[in-house]
Amino acid sequence: MNTISNCPQCDMDNTYFDGVMNICPDCGYEWTGSDDDASEENNVPKDSNGAELADGDSVTVIKDLKVKGSSMVIKRGTKVKSIRLTENHEEVDCKIDGSSIVLKTCFLKK
């Protein structure tokens, strides 16, 4: 038997399935039973402003970043071309000054 989870909007457990969608009578929110759409949406890499990132995009660094294990500092405003997405949706792989570096998406803007 498939159990119905709490409402994603108000987190109440007073939910029911009407044959097509799950419904929360407390807040009126309706959602499909599959969690695949929600988990896929959360795994889309986004920059600091919420814009979706894709392979080959050019981005700008929004904060001075110290590189661990090096005396190198990536300055704010540095433009990075041709980023590559990684398995972790919060990180991108890129080359800066000939060095391959992994950057967090929260420090980038498209």
C-alpha positions in Angstrom: 0.0 0.0 0.0 1.3 3.5 -0.9 1.3 5.8 2.0 0.6 9.5 1.6 3.2 11.9 2.9 2.7 15.1 4.7 1.7 18.2 2.7 4.8 19.8 1.1 3.4 23.2 1.7 2.1 23.3 5.2 3.6 20.0 6.5 0.2 18.8 7.9 -0.5 15.1 7.9 -4.2 15.4 7.2 -3.9 14.5 3.5 -5.7 12.2 1.2 -5.5 10.8 -2.4 -8.5 11.5 -4.6 -7.6 9.0 -7.4 -5.4 11.4 -9.4 -3.7 13.8 -6.9 -2.9 14.2 -3.3 -4.9 16.9 -1.5 -4.4 18.8 1.8 -7.7 20.0 3.1 -6.0 22.3 5.6 -4.3 24.6 3.1 -5.9 23.4 -0.2 -2.6 22.4 -1.8 -2.7 19.7 -4.5 0.3 17.7 -5.7 1.0 14.5 -7.7 2.0 11.4 -5.9 5.4 11.1 -7.6 8.4 12.5 -5.8 10.5 12.2 -8.9 9.6 15.7 -10.2 10.5 17.4 -6.9 13.8 15.6 -6.5 14.8 16.3 -10.1 14.0 20.0 -9.7 16.2 20.2 -6.6 19.1 18.7 -8.5 19.3 21.4 -11.1 22.4 23.5 -10.6 21.6 27.2 -10.0 23.8 30.3 -9.6 23.6 32.7 -6.7 20.6 34.5 -8.4 18.7 31.3 -9.1 19.4 31.1 -12.8 19.9 27.5 -14.1 23.4 26.6 -15.2 24.4 24.3 -18.1 27.6 22.9 -19.5 29.6 25.5 -21.4 28.0 28.5 -19.7 30.1 31.6 -18.8 29.9 32.8 -15.2 31.3 35.5 -13.0 32.7 35.1 -9.5 30.8 37.3 -7.0 33.3 37.1 -4.1 37.0 36.9 -3.5 37.8 33.2 -3.0 40.9 31.7 -1.5 42.0 28.4 -3.1 42.7 25.7 -0.5 46.2 24.4 -0.6 47.5 27.3 -2.6 48.3 31.0 -2.2 46.1 31.7 -5.2 43.1 34.0 -4.7 40.3 34.2 -7.3 39.2 37.8 -7.4 35.6 39.1 -7.5 34.5 39.8 -11.0 36.7 37.0 -12.6 35.0 35.7 -15.7 35.0 31.9 -16.1 34.2 30.4 -19.5 33.0 26.9 -20.4 32.0 25.5 -17.0 31.4 21.8 -16.6 28.7 20.4 -14.3 29.6 17.8 -11.8 27.6 15.1 -10.1 27.1 17.4 -7.2 24.5 20.1 -8.2 26.2 22.6 -5.9 29.6 22.5 -7.7 31.0 23.2 -11.1 34.3 22.3 -12.6 36.2 25.0 -14.5 39.7 26.3 -15.5 41.1 29.5 -14.1 44.6 30.6 -15.1 45.3 27.1 -16.5 44.3 25.4 -13.2 41.4 23.0 -13.0 39.2 24.2 -10.0 35.9 23.2 -8.6 33.7 26.1 -7.5 30.5 26.3 -5.4 27.6 27.6 -7.5 26.6 30.0 -4.6 29.7 32.1 -5.5 28.8 32.4 -9.2 26.4 34.4 -11.3 25.5 33.8 -14.9 
